[in-house]
Amino acid sequence: MSNKTLRTYLAAAILTAVVGFYVYSHWKPSTTPFSGLRGRNFNSSQFDVPFTRFRCAETLRGAQTPELVAEVRIVIEQNGLPADVFVDDTHTFDARKGETPPPNVAVTLHNEFHRFYDPSNPDNTLETLWDASPEGEWNVDEQTLDGVRATLTRLEPKRQAIRTVLERPRARFYYIFIYPEKLSPWDDVGIIVNTEASRFLSDYALLEEYTIAQALLDGNIGEAIDALAYVFRIAQLASRLANVGARSDAAITRLRAFYVMQRVILDPNFNRTHMVRLRNMLVEQHEDWTSEHITWFGDRASAITLYHLLRLYLPVDVLEDTQFRELKRRGLVNEVEPGIFAPGKFDRGFEKYYEADQAFYLRSMQRILDDSEKPFIERLSVLDQISRELLRKENTHDDVGIAMEPFVANILLKDISRLIQIFVRDKAALNRALALIHRSLGQSNTDHYHDPFTGKPYEVHEEDGLLSITIPELPHSFRVPVFTERE
């Protein structure tokens, strides 16, 4: 299953919020639609922090209910407001001195693949490769390669373009990229927003998978490992972005890469030297692993921005169709005149219970953040409690019939349990591979590569000269040969 089928509203909402933050943050004061908020008495706030800390979250500054005020104080203490979290070093370069921002992998990924998903100009070239790609245990044979060779040749420049930017030492993956030319009226530099680059991670990885298949047929294990390294490199960079969508796309890409790695390891030409290369590559991934706490910390900051935008009565254009229809069916969304960005607005209940909704979201997210480094089994109770609380609050109304449920929080929190499982599976696959590879190379104690689902060390099995670890949450097996000779 590709990462496109697993994308969620949550990712879309967060991306929209990030876009709103950056565009707003570069607007001139004279042109910003929030200029009225800038005219408030800055000394009247109950939060003793500069007004600029509330950029793109100004509605929080005027919180009235004790519940929301308490949650905002926690966010402030943690430096978790959008203006605190979304500080990007791309803003530190000086275009007038000829400085340039870090190489942006997201830009290249977007430029090379976005046209395949343009509804006005459909191109099924990539679809041909996906259709030929096998499901389950990965194994591309010569016949499959022969059938898509012309397509791969046509797409080869795209694979090379992405490899080129990945090889640059300062390469990063970020959604907002800035050019030294003045391309917009908002600031001295131009801002181009790319909010969906991570959706193309699996497409690039697919090209490398076919490269690996050809390398295996040619008996060139080194070239196959090179291709794997590029896939892990791009997933690693995308994981660093404090964004749930990018992290989930990266995790799914990396999980599939382990299936491919299994085929490489079990190839007859694979030897101890190759295993050492894989170990070094995975150790680097492990040492540079992005804490899940960072991902949810950024997710919360982006959701704060989303609440702010919705509070200003911006259209509800961030909902998926099924969610919009469900809210409409329940009378929680009112349709407005058709338009590109105007599918509807929340009803009057959102205005009345906006602060209770956001307080519930922030309180729930704090519980998720507090547990983010614990084994998954220890996080289940909190996730279950949040789910039951949301279920209990659904379809609740006040004495005049206005919906009281935190339905924005419900949308934002509904998919979190599944996303957490994806992230934990990602870490479990890496830890399992490292535990097995180290054992293969003669290291007996690998307990520090423990199971993130249980927090316990892995139990390694050996059968027919192959080491394996069984993880119920990872349906695909992973086995490695035992190498006894010295390096």
N, C-alpha and C positions, 0 to 999 in steps of 0.2 A: 504494500500500500504506500503510495507516494505521500509526501508531506502536504500536498495540496488538499487531499481528502481529509486531513486532520486539522486544518486551520479553523480557528474559532472566532466567535464574535469578540472575545476578550482581546485577542491579538489586534483585531481591526480597531476596536475602541481605543486601545492604548496607542496605536500608531496615529490615529486621528488626533488624540490629545497631544502627542509629542509634536505633530505638525503645527497644531494650534499654538503651542508654547513658543516654538522657534519663530514662526511668522510674527506672532505678537511681539516677541522680544526684540525684533528688529524694526518694528514700526516706529515712525517718528511720533513724538507726543502730539503734534498738531493734527495728525491724521488718524490716530488710533480710535476705534469705536468705543474704547473704554476710557476716553479722556475725562468723562464725568467722574469716574471713580478716583482719578488722580487729584481732583479738586477737593477731596475730603480733608478735614482737619487731621493731620497725621498724628497729633498728640492725643487723640481721643480713643485710640485703639486700646483694648484691654490686653493686647499682647505687646510686650515691651521689646519689639524688634523693628528694624527699619521697614518702611512701607514697601521698599523694593523687594524684600524677601517674599512678598505675596504676589509677585508678578504672575499673572495668569492664574491666580487663585484668590483674587481680591474678595470674593464673596465669603471666604473663610474668615477674613479679618473682621467682618461684622457679625460673626456667629452670636446667636442670642441664647440658645438652649444650653443649659449646663452640660449636657451629655456631649454636644459637639465641641464646646469650649474646652472641655477636658481632653478630648481626643486631639484637638488642634495643638494644645500645649505639648502633648507627647510628640507629635510630628515635628514641631519646632525644635524641641530639645534634641531630637535625633537628626536634625538637619535634613529633614525629609520633604520639605516643600519643593515644588517643581524648580524654583529658582536655585535651590541648593543642589538638587540632584543632576539636573541637565546642564552641567558645565562641561563644555566640549573644547578640547585643546585646538580644534580647528579654528576657533575664534581668536587665537593668540598670534596668528601670523600677520605680518605687515605686508600687504600687497604692494605698497609704494616702494618697499625696499627689495621687491622681487622675491619675497618669501612665498612659499606655496604650502597648502595644507598637506597633511599626511596622505599618502596614496590610499584611495578609498576603494576597497574591493566591491562594496555595494554598487558603486557607480558602474564599474565594468560589468558586473553581473546583470544589472538592470539593462545596460546598453546592449548586451549580447543576447538577452533572452526575452525581453518584454514583448517584442513584436510577435512572438509565437502565441501570445494570448490576447492579441488585439482583435476584438470582435468585428471591426470594420475591415480587417485585412487578414482573414484566417490563413494560417500556415500550419499544416499538419506534419511537418518534418519531424519535430520532436515526438509527436504522437506515434509515429512509425517506430521509433526506437523504444518507446515505452511498451508498445504492444509486443515487440519482439523480446523484451526483457523478461526472463523467467520469474515465476513466483516461487516462494518457498526457498529451499536450499539453492543457493546461487550457483549456476553452472551454464556458461555460454559456450556452445560448441561451434565447430567450424562452419557448419551449415547455417547456423543463425547469423554468424558474422558475415558470411558471403551474401546473405540476403539484405544486409543493411550497410554493406561496405561503401556504396556510393553516397549514402546519406551521411555516414561518418566522415567521409572525405570532404563533403560540403560544409560540415560543421567544425572541421578541424581548426580553422582560424579562431573560432570562439574559444575552444579549449586552450589554445596557446595564448590567447589574449588574457585569459584569467590566470593562467600559470605565471605569466609575466608579472602581473601586479602582485601575485602572492609571493613572488621571489624578492620583492623589494622589502628591505629591512624595516621600514617605518609603516608598512601596510597595516591598515585598520579596516574595520567594517562599521560604518555608521550611516544613518539614514539622511542626515542633513549634510550636504556638501556645498562648499562655497568656492566661487571662482573670483579671481582678482578683478575681472571686468565688472562694471556696474550694469547689472542685468535687471534690477528692480528699482522701484521708486522708494523703497523703505530705508536703504542704508547705502554706505559707500561701497559695499560689495554686493554681488548678486547671490541670491539664495535660490537653489533649486531643490525641491523636496522630492525624495524618493522613498516611498513608504512601504514598498512591497518587495524589496530586493531579496529578502531571505526566502521567498517562495520559490526562487530559482535555484536554490542550493542543490536540490535533488536533481535538477536538470544537468547542472554542471557535473555532479557526481556520476550521473549516468554515462556521460561521455568518457569519464575516466574509467568506469567499469568496463566499457568495451575495449578501452586501451589495455586494461589488465587481462581481459580475455584473450586478446591477440598475443600479448606477451607470454601468457601461459602456453598457448599453442606453439609459440616460437621457442619455448624453453628458456625464456629470459626472465627469471624471477626478480632480478634487480630492477628491471623496468617496471614490473608489476608493483613492487614495493614503492618505487618512486611515485607512481600514480596514486597509490593509497595514501602516501604522505601528503600529497596535495589536497586530497579530500579531507583528511583529518585537520590539515592546516586551516582550510576555509571554515570548517565547522568550529574550530577553536576560536577563530576571530569573531565569528557571528555570535558565539556564546557569550562573549565579553560585553556585548551591548546590553544595557539594563532594560531589556524588553522581552516580554513573554513570547511574542510571536517569533522573534529571531531565535530565542533560546529553544523553543519547541521545534522549529524547522531544523536547527543545527543538531538537536538530539536525534531526531528521526533520521537525518542524513548519516550521522555517525553510527547509529544502530545498524543501518543497512551495510555500512562499510565493514562492520565486524563479520557480517555474513560472507562478504567478499573475501575478507582476510582469511576466513576459515578455509576457503578453497585454495588460496595461495599456500597456506601452511601445509595442507595435505597433498600438495603437488609432489610428484616423485623427485623433482629437481631441487626441492627446498632443503637447505642444509643449516648447520649451526650458525654460520656467518649471517645468513638471512635472518635467523631468529634473533641474533644480537641487534641487528638493524631495527627490527620490529620492537624489541624491548626498549631501545633508546627512544624511538618515536613515541611510544606509549607512555614512557616515564615523563617525557616532556609534556604530554597532554595532562598527566596526573599532577605534575608540579605546578602547572599553569592553570589548573582547574578553576573556573569561576564559581564562587560560592552561590548556591541557590538563593541565599539571603539577598545578594545584590540584585538578582532578577526580580524578586518580589518587592524589594525596596523601590526599584524603578517603576514597577507596575503600580504601586500605590501612588507614587508621585504623579504618574500620567493619569491615573483615575481621578485624582484631585483636580487636575486640569479639565478633564472631561466633565466632572460635576459643575465646574465653574462655567464652562461653555453652555451646558444645558440650562443652567440657572439663568443665563442671559437670554433664554428663549431661542437659542439657535435651533434649527430644525433637527429632528431626530434622524439624521442621515447616516448614523454609524451602525444602525441595527441591520442584521441579516434579515432577509425577507420573511423567513419563518418566524423569527422573533417579533418582527413588526406586526405580522398578521395575528400572532397570539395576543400581543398587547392590545391591538385594535379590537379583537374579539371580546376581550375582557373590559373594554371601555376605558383603557388607560392611555390611549393615544388618540388624538383627534387629527383627522386628515386636513390638509390645507390645499391650496391651489397647487396643481402639478408643477414641478420644476426640477431641475437637475439636482438641487440640494434641498428639496422641500417635500419629503414624503409625509411629514406630520410633526405634531408637537405633543408633548405630554399634557395630560388634562390638569385641571385645577388642583388635584390632589398632590401633584408633584410640588407645586408652589407651597402648599400648606405644610406638607410633611417632608420637605426637602432636607431640612437639617437632621431630622430623625433618621432619614434614609442614609445620609452621608455618615452620621455618627455610627450607625450600625455597620456600615462598610469599613470604616476606619478601625473600629473595635475588632471586627473579625479579622482584618488584615494584620493587626498587631499580634493576634494570637497565632496567625500563620507564620509571621516573621519570627516570633519567639521560638517556634518549633522547627524552623527551616533547616537547622543543622542536625536534627535528631533522626534516628533511624525511622523509616517509614511506618513501621508497626507502632511506634510511639506517637505518631502524628494522627493516627486514624480517629482517636476519640474526639479531638478538636474538630477535625473535618466533619465527623458525624454530627457533632453538636451544632455546628454552623448550618449544616444541611437541614437538621430537624427544626432549628429556629426559623429558618426561611420558610419551611413548609408550614409551620404553625402560623406564621404571619401572612401567608397568602390568603387573598380574598377576605382580609379583615377591613372593616369599614367603621367610621365614626358614627355618631348618633344622627348625622344628617346625610349619611350615605356616601361620604367621600372615602376613597380607598386610602388606607393607612399603611399598607405594606411597603417595605423598602424595595420597590421593584427594580430600581437602577442597581442597587447592591445585589439583588438577586441575579441580574444579568451578568454582572461583573464577577460574582463569586461562584456561579453555577458550575463552571468548567474547571475550577481550580483543582479539585481532587484528581481529575483525569490528567491534567497537565503535570501535576506533581509526580504522578506515577510515571509519566514519560521521562521526566528529569531523573528520577531515581533509577529507572531502567537503563538510562544512558550511563550513569555512574556505575551501576552494577556490571554492565557489559565491559567497561574499562577495567574495573577492579578484578573481575574474573579473568580477563585476558592476561593482565599483569601477574596475577598469582600463578597462573598456569605457565606462563613463559619463564618466569623466574625459577619455578620448580624444574622446568625443562632444562634450564641452564645450570642446575645444580644448587640453587639456593634453597635451603630446607625451610627456613622460617619466613613465611609470607603472610603472617596474621595481620599485619598492618593494612593489607588490602582486604578489608572486611566487606561483608555484604551490607549495602546501605538499606536494604529492606528490613533486616533483623538486627544489624549492628554486631553480628557475630562473625568470627573467622570462617572462611570457606572450608569445606571438607573436600579434599582432593581425592579422586579415584583414579586407579590405573588399571587398564585392561588392554591386552594385546599391544603393549608398548606405547599406549596413548594415555595421556593424562586428561581428565575432564572434571568439571564441576557442574552439578545440577542446580539450576535456579528456576523454580516453578514460574516465576514472572517473566522469564526469557525463554520463549518456546523453542528457539533455535539452539542446538547444541554447539559447544565450542571445545575442540580437542586439539592437543598438541603432542607431537612425538617427544620422546625422552632422548636428550643428547648427553652422553656421559663423558665424551672426550673434553679435554681442556680447551679454553679459548686460545 
